């Protein structure tokens, strides 16, 4: 059961996670724990300052190391008091490694982590070098801080935890967990008001044929939209001869 401790100047981002959907279920069932620590509460002086101007000049502000360090100490102490060993410290930053489903699965199987959400132009490098174990990004676009990235990780982890999803199969059948994009889905009616029909194979009840159709559609869609994912599966010898046949028929 992972426990996550989040360091954030905007702790209000994390309350809704406990209130909705699959994440709420993960917290209510005790499958995942979350505690949020605000570095502002660990800042010194009457002004409780958490940032300052960058040495060398330039735009924006930089987060002070000290309030982060003290909030991190409080979080690690609380974890120790709960019987856990010191957790790895993750910093969300545009310079991090893009988050992948394999990483999400590892966090779901772990005791959790301390998640540090950067704000402003960044965090004093001395905090990163002293205290951060890895840096994670959500992708190559600019966010205003690490909170949305932390929420994405927590959401992705929550749905993998035992007893949280309706069907254990859903997580197993995920797009990405097998390295492919998902196939199209259909539900009632079989012919809609626009006259559009559901592919006949899905209505036929031949489950082997349905499984083959779905696999072929996943392979074709992935080749069209994310050819690098097909290349990675090929390199890992995770495509069968009939997968290759479906791909040749596709182009
Ligand atoms: C021009 C330099 N900018 C780097 C792209 C400065 C900068 C912009 C935005 C520094 C920090 C941020 C705030 N972003 C995050 O903290 C962040 C982030 C992101 O912006 N994109 C993708 N993933 C992440 S994780 C944290």
Boltz pocket constraint, residues with backbone or C-beta under 6 A from the ligand:
constraints:
  - pocket:
      binder: B
      contacts: [[A, 92], [A, 93], [A, 94], [A, 117], [A, 118], [A, 119], [A, 120], [A, 121], [A, 122], [A, 136], [A, 137], [A, 138], [A, 139], [A, 140], [A, 141], [A, 142], [A, 143], [A, 144], [A, 145], [A, 146], [A, 147], [A, 149]]
      max_distance: 6.0
